[in-house]
Each structure stands twice: as structure tokens, then as C-alpha cells.
Amino acid sequence: KKAEYHGQVAYGRDRLPEDRIEAVAQKWVAVISRKRNMAMTCINNGSYGSDFRDGELRLSLLRSAGYSAHPISGRDSMPANRFSTRIDQGERCFSFWINAGSIANRMDSVDREALAINEKPMALSFFPSGEGRELNPFITVDDPCVQIAAIKKSEKGAKLVVRLFESTGRKRSVTINLRFAAMKKRIRLGCFEVKTMIIDLDRKTWRETDLMEGIH
């Protein structure tokens, strides 16, 4: 049986065309052979187009045309007497991270790997003396397939909002641990589920809410 072609979409993954029609995915694509129990993944850092057919994966690199700028009936779509941004002009540097392994290994790992590659760490300039007390982590989860998609202050009040995302398409339970506040909770997540929790640190309470935090 021929290989399948999959790619990352917002909070999930989707099967992409396998007939050499260009498709768009987010941070990664994967070629999966269920007969051999093998998967090859390719993570990008900004190159979202690709196509696949008969075991051949091709990655789109450059587009030089203007944004739908072809003249129509003598009417110019883009002004000619000023600078207009064009797609992919100038110098470009491409990076891809390719890996292979069993389907379970690759598909459980690729979302987390792509997140780490694309979310660059923030650098701060400071000079600690080293004499202070080492602090506990702010927040941890005990399942690497569950991502912390957001941590922020609530829209109303001064509560803490934590958003979790199940990235593999399998139901699972995870323990979220706020070690600095001595609070932990076991949470169930469905396939590709996004779950938002509002945490009252003063009252030591947890409450599930929607993406709008109940504000409508």
C-alpha cells in the first residue's frame, strides 16, 4: 500500500494530497508507511508549501510572483511607480530537520520537536551572583505529548490561565503541577483537545473554561 502524507494544522494534523498537488502545512510534514511501520518527518522553520507522490516528497522554497498582480483588462493590480513587497525576494536561508523511525515514535515526538525548533528562547541580560536559592519550575506536565499552549493572566481578575493541547490524536491524562504554589491536578484530554483552566492561586481552586474565558 502506498505511503500516506500528513502535515501539521492548527491544533492538530491532517492528511494532505498525495497526487503532487501543492499543499500547505505548518511546522512539519510526515510520510507514513503503515505496511512497514515507518514514518519520516520533516520540520521546517518557515517553508510551508510541499507536494508528495509515489514516495517522493518535494518542498517548495521560492515564489517570485506578486500577490495576484497580473493585469486584468488593462487594469494594473499593483502600482508600478512605487515599491511593493513581493513574495520571497532577496536572500533566503532554509533549514529543515529530517528524522525517521517507527510511526509511534515519530508521530508522538514531531509536534514537540517542531515547537522547540520554532519557538526561539528569549535572551535577557542579567548577572546573577549565584548565591541565591534555586527556585522550583513555574509549571510542569508529566506527559511530553501534552503541550502548554499558553500561560497568562485572566482577562477578568488576577487569576492564572493555563491552556493545554493534546498533540497526538489519542486520549490521555496528564498531571499539571504548579510547584511554586504547591498545587497539582490530574486532567483528562481528548484527541487533539485544547483545554483551558482558570486557576485561583489565593483560593487554591481550578476551573475549566472556554477559549474566551467565559467572556461573550
Order of alpha helices (4+ residues) and beta strands (2+ residues): beta-beta-beta-beta-beta-beta-beta-beta-alpha-beta-beta-beta-beta-beta-beta-beta
